[in-house]
Amino acid sequence: MNTALEKSNRPASSRRRALMQMAGSAVALGVLATTACAPAERGTATSSPSPTQPATSLATGDTSNGADNFYTSDQVTVQKVTFKNQYQMGVTGNLFVPNDMDRNAKNPAMVVGHPMGAVKEQSANLYATKLAERGFVTLSLDLSYWGESEGQPRNLVAPDVYTEDFSAAVDYLRTQSFVDSERIGALGVCGSGSFVISAAKIDPRIKAVATVSMYDMGGVNRNGLRGAMTPEMRQQALALAAQQRDVEFAGGKTEYIGGTPFELTDQSTPIDREFYDFYRTARGNSPATSTQPTLSSNVRFMNFYPFEDIETISPRPMLFITGDQAHSREFSDQAYQLAVEPKQLVTIPGAGHVDLYDRVDLIPFDTLATFFQNSLNPQG
């Protein structure tokens, strides 16, 4: 029997602290790297913070290799839009339309998803803008419970709802007179890569799928990075979440865990530092998100299996892009192995996981554009 879960004569608060410390050990090993696809600093749970980024003075961050998260273009018109998903929740997105596009014609389009725990202003808008410059109608969105989209409590983990958000975005695009309803693709960055795969498995209207720096949000929570999570660690995380559900049902405060650390220490891991340089500096910071999910809901990812039946997406094409230095590379490699033709795996030399969020000198936008042009070709 797992002694960490045995009944004890210790006060409930003492058992809870012990569980949180053990769960923290799991995060420190990189095995609960979930929101913003990053592990928390030693897994410390935070009691009832604002789910938004505190206002602080920000360092510049590493802007090498053309880092340009907040890029805008005078070649593209941007419009904020809102639409309902099947849960009748309002999903907010940005619609990008090329200025030189023929609005009387039917044009290819795609949905673009942000990293888990982020908002559309982090990476998704950049990809949407760059691909709109290349002739596509693009729609970046805030996943439900995050950013400007509806959902309470804020920062709730709900993979089924996230998956539905992508299909709801397709619903919206298919109503636009200048969009060809049979030529819509989906692109997911980091955690959204697993959500677009999940959506495409059950929504044949998504005609092509691309992922960049993908995290399998189910696998990383069940098994950790490179299988580092032990069964005991998993049970500790489940026990902590279950205890927090009891607290919240009784009217207690919401707690948050994971995400990107707010401060770096001597014990911060290289992955901590990689994410910090994006989310906690002027390079990529948004006041709209803390990147932290609710503690009681985070374990829902353990029941999320986006790669199961991935082969059923065929014959619709898939493209997986990762960096050869990315700590998340295993997920793109695994998805590529499980998928069937037509499929492509592109590995970017010298690129880490977060590099492909915003470093425009490394991101293969032309490769993405060519993939979607060929995949969404009306003659294809």
C-alpha positions in Angstrom: 0.0 0.0 0.0 1.2 3.6 -0.7 2.1 4.8 2.7 1.6 8.4 1.6 -2.1 7.7 1.2 -2.6 5.6 4.4 -4.9 7.0 7.1 -2.9 8.8 9.7 -3.5 10.1 13.2 -1.8 13.4 12.1 -4.1 16.4 11.7 -5.5 16.8 8.2 -3.5 20.0 7.7 -0.3 18.1 8.4 -1.1 15.4 6.0 -2.0 18.0 3.4 1.3 19.8 3.8 3.2 16.4 3.5 1.3 15.6 0.3 2.0 19.1 -1.2 5.7 18.6 -0.4 5.7 15.2 -2.1 3.8 16.6 -5.1 6.4 19.3 -5.2 9.1 16.8 -5.5 7.4 15.4 -8.6 7.2 18.8 -10.2 10.9 19.4 -9.5 11.7 16.3 -11.6 9.8 17.8 -14.5 6.9 15.4 -14.2 4.0 17.8 -13.7 5.1 20.2 -16.4 1.6 21.2 -17.5 0.5 24.8 -17.7 2.4 27.0 -20.0 4.0 23.6 -20.5 6.3 24.4 -17.7 7.0 22.9 -14.2 6.4 25.0 -11.1 9.3 26.0 -9.0 9.4 23.0 -6.6 5.7 22.5 -7.2 4.6 25.0 -4.6 0.8 25.4 -4.5 -0.4 29.0 -4.2 -3.5 29.8 -2.2 -6.0 32.0 -4.0 -3.8 34.2 -6.1 -5.2 36.4 -8.8 -5.1 34.2 -11.9 -3.4 37.0 -13.8 0.2 38.1 -13.9 1.2 40.5 -11.0 2.3 43.9 -12.2 6.1 44.0 -11.9 9.0 45.6 -13.5 10.1 43.3 -16.3 13.5 42.3 -17.6 14.0 42.4 -21.3 14.6 38.7 -21.8 16.7 37.0 -24.4 15.6 38.5 -27.8 18.1 36.6 -29.9 17.1 34.8 -33.1 14.5 37.5 -33.9 12.3 36.9 -30.8 9.2 39.0 -31.7 6.2 37.6 -29.8 4.2 40.9 -30.2 4.8 41.2 -33.9 2.1 43.1 -35.9 1.8 43.6 -39.6 0.4 46.3 -41.8 -0.4 43.6 -44.4 -3.1 42.1 -42.2 -6.4 43.3 -40.7 -7.2 42.1 -37.2 -10.7 41.9 -35.6 -11.7 40.6 -32.2 -14.5 38.0 -32.5 -16.5 36.0 -30.0 -18.5 32.8 -30.6 -20.1 30.0 -28.6 -18.8 26.5 -28.1 -21.2 23.6 -27.6 -21.0 24.2 -23.8 -22.6 27.6 -24.6 -19.5 29.4 -23.4 -18.2 32.4 -25.1 -14.8 31.9 -26.8 -12.9 35.0 -27.8 -10.4 35.1 -30.7 -8.6 37.4 -33.1 -9.5 37.0 -36.8 -6.6 37.9 -39.1 -7.4 38.6 -42.8 -4.8 39.5 -45.4 -5.4 43.0 -46.8 -4.9 41.9 -50.4 -7.2 38.9 -50.1 -10.2 38.7 -52.5 -13.2 38.8 -50.1 -15.5 37.7 -52.9 -13.6 34.4 -53.2 -13.4 31.4 -51.0 -10.1 31.3 -49.2 -8.3 28.7 -47.0 -8.3 29.3 -43.2 -6.9 27.9 -40.0 -7.4 28.0 -36.3 -4.3 28.7 -34.1 -4.0 27.6 -30.5 -1.7 29.1 -27.8 0.5 27.2 -25.4 -1.3 25.6 -22.4 -1.7 28.2 -19.6 -0.9 31.1 -22.0 -3.2 33.4 -23.9 -3.6 34.1 -27.6 -1.3 37.1 -27.3 1.5 34.6 -26.5 2.8 32.9 -29.6 -0.7 32.2 -31.2 -1.1 35.8 -32.5 2.4 35.7 -34.0 1.7 32.5 -35.9 -1.7 33.8 -37.0 -0.2 37.0 -38.3 2.7 35.4 -40.1 0.4 32.9 -41.8 -2.1 35.6 -42.7 0.8 37.5 -44.4 1.2 34.3 -46.5 -2.5 34.3 -47.7 -4.5 32.5 -45.1 -7.4 33.6 -43.0 -6.4 32.8 -39.5 -8.1 32.7 -36.1 -6.2 32.7 -32.8 -8.3 31.9 -29.8 -8.2 31.9 -26.0 -9.1 28.5 -24.7 -12.0 28.4 -22.3 -11.2 29.4 -18.7 -8.2 31.4 -20.0 -7.7 34.9 -21.3 -10.8 36.7 -22.6 -12.8 33.5 -23.1 -15.5 32.6 -20.6 -15.4 29.9 -17.9 -15.4 29.7 -14.2 -13.3 29.2 -12.1 -10.5 30.8 -14.1 -7.6 28.6 -15.1 -9.6 25.4 -14.9 -8.2 22.4 -16.7 -10.8 20.9 -19.0 -9.3 19.1 -21.9 -12.6 18.1 -23.4 -13.7 21.8 -23.4 -10.4 22.9 -24.9 -10.8 20.3 -27.7 -14.4 21.6 -28.3 -13.1 25.2 -28.6 -11.2 24.3 -31.7 -14.3 22.7 -33.3 -16.2 25.8 -32.3 -13.6 28.0 -34.0 -14.2 25.9 -37.1 -17.9 26.5 -36.7 -17.2 30.2 -36.8 -14.9 30.2 -39.7 -17.4 28.2 -41.8 -19.9 31.0 -41.4 -17.5 33.6 -43.0 -18.4 34.3 -46.6 -14.8 34.6 -47.7 -13.7 31.3 -46.1 -13.9 28.0 -48.0 -15.6 25.7 -45.5 -13.8 22.7 -47.0 -10.3 24.2 -46.6 -9.9 24.8 -42.9 -6.8 23.5 -40.9 -5.6 23.7 -37.4 -2.3 24.6 -35.8 -1.4 24.1 -32.1 1.6 25.4 -30.2 2.8 23.4 -27.2 -0.2 22.0 -25.3 -2.6 23.1 -28.0 -0.8 20.6 -30.3 -2.4 17.8 -28.3 -5.8 19.6 -28.3 -5.9 20.1 -32.1 -5.0 16.4 -32.6 -7.9 15.5 -30.2 -10.2 17.8 -32.1 -9.2 16.4 -35.5 -9.9 12.8 -34.5 -13.6 13.6 -34.1 -14.0 16.6 -36.4 -13.5 15.7 -40.1 -14.0 19.4 -41.0 -10.4 20.0 -39.9 -8.6 19.1 -43.1 -5.0 19.4 -42.0 -3.2 19.5 -38.6 0.2 21.0 -37.7 1.8 21.1 -34.2 4.8 23.1 -33.0 6.8 22.2 -29.9 4.0 19.9 -28.9 3.3 18.6 -25.4 1.1 15.6 -25.0 -0.7 17.1 -22.0 -2.0 13.6 -21.0 1.2 11.8 -21.3 3.3 14.3 -19.4 0.9 14.3 -16.5 0.6 10.5 -16.3 4.3 9.7 -17.0 6.4 12.9 -16.7 9.1 14.0 -19.1 11.0 11.0 -20.3 9.0 8.8 -17.9 10.2 10.4 -14.7 6.9 10.1 -12.8 6.7 7.1 -10.5 3.4 5.5 -9.6 3.8 6.9 -6.1 4.2 10.4 -7.4 1.1 10.0 -9.5 -0.9 8.9 -6.5 0.4 11.8 -4.4 -0.8 14.3 -7.0 -4.2 12.6 -7.2 -4.5 12.7 -3.4 -3.6 16.3 -3.2 -6.2 17.3 -5.9 -8.9 15.2 -4.2 -8.2 16.9 -0.9 -8.4 20.3 -2.6 -11.8 19.4 -4.1 -13.1 18.8 -0.6 -11.7 22.2 0.5 -13.4 24.0 -2.3 -16.7 22.2 -2.0 -16.8 23.3 1.6 -16.3 26.9 0.5 -12.5 27.1 0.9 -10.2 29.1 -1.3 -9.1 28.0 -4.8 -5.4 27.0 -5.0 -3.2 27.0 -8.1 -0.2 24.9 -9.0 2.4 24.5 -11.8 3.0 27.1 -14.4 6.1 29.2 -14.8 7.9 30.3 -11.6 7.6 34.0 -10.7 11.2 34.0 -9.4 14.4 32.1 -10.2 16.6 30.6 -7.6 19.8 28.6 -7.5 17.6 25.5 -7.5 15.6 26.5 -10.6 15.9 24.0 -13.4 17.0 24.7 -17.0 13.3 24.2 -18.0 12.2 26.7 -15.4 14.7 29.2 -16.8 13.6 28.6 -20.4 10.0 29.4 -19.6 10.8 32.2 -17.2 12.7 34.0 -20.0 9.5 34.1 -22.1 6.6 34.4 -19.6 8.2 36.5 -16.9 10.0 39.0 -19.1 9.1 41.7 -21.6 9.8 39.2 -24.3 6.5 37.4 -23.9 4.8 38.4 -20.7 1.0 39.1 -20.7 -0.8 40.4 -17.6 -3.8 38.3 -18.7 -2.4 35.0 -17.3 -0.4 33.7 -14.4 0.1 30.4 -16.3 -1.1 28.4 -13.2 -4.0 26.0 -13.4 -6.3 25.2 -10.5 -4.8 22.5 -8.3 -8.1 20.5 -8.0 -8.5 20.3 -11.8 -5.0 19.8 -13.0 -5.1 16.0 -12.7 -7.8 15.8 -15.3 -5.0 15.8 -17.8 -4.1 12.3 -16.6 -7.3 11.1 -18.2 -6.5 12.7 -21.6 -5.2 10.5 -24.4 -4.7 12.6 -27.5 -2.4 10.2 -29.3 -4.8 7.2 -29.0 -6.3 6.5 -32.4 -4.2 9.3 -34.0 -4.0 7.1 -37.1 -7.7 7.7 -37.7 -6.9 11.3 -38.8 -5.4 9.9 -42.0 -5.8 10.6 -44.9 -5.8 14.1 -43.7 -2.2 15.3 -43.5 -0.2 16.1 -40.4 2.9 18.1 -39.7 5.0 17.9 -36.5 7.6 20.6 -35.9 10.0 20.4 -33.0 13.5 21.6 -32.1 16.4 19.2 -31.8 17.2 20.8 -28.4 13.6 20.8 -27.2 12.9 19.1 -23.9 9.5 18.2 -25.3 10.9 16.6 -28.5 9.7 13.1 -27.4 6.1 14.1 -27.9 6.5 15.1 -31.5 8.6 12.0 -32.2 6.0 9.8 -30.6 3.1 11.4 -32.4 4.9 11.1 -35.8 5.6 7.4 -35.1 2.0 6.7 -34.2 0.4 8.7 -37.1 0.1 7.2 -40.6 0.7 8.8 -43.9 0.5 11.5 -45.0 2.7 12.9 -42.3 5.9 15.0 -41.9 8.3 15.5 -39.0 10.5 18.7 -39.2 13.2 19.1 -36.6 14.8 22.6 -36.3 18.6 22.5 -35.6 19.6 24.4 -32.5 16.0 25.2 -31.4 14.7 24.5 -27.9 11.1 24.2 -26.9 10.3 27.8 -26.2 12.4 29.1 -29.0 9.6 28.1 -31.4 7.1 30.3 -29.6 8.5 33.5 -30.9 12.0 33.4 -32.5 11.1 34.2 -36.0 14.6 33.4 -37.3 14.1 29.8 -36.2 10.3 29.2 -36.8 9.8 27.7 -40.3 6.8 29.8 -41.3 7.4 29.0 -45.0 7.3 25.3 -44.2 4.0 25.8 -42.4 2.6 27.8 -45.3 3.6 25.3 -47.9 2.2 22.5 -45.8 -1.2 24.2 -45.5 -1.2 25.4 -49.1 -0.7 21.8 -50.3 -3.0 20.2 -47.7 -5.8 22.7 -48.3 -5.5 22.8 -52.0 -9.0 22.6 -53.6 -7.5 20.1 -56.1 -5.9 18.0 -53.4 
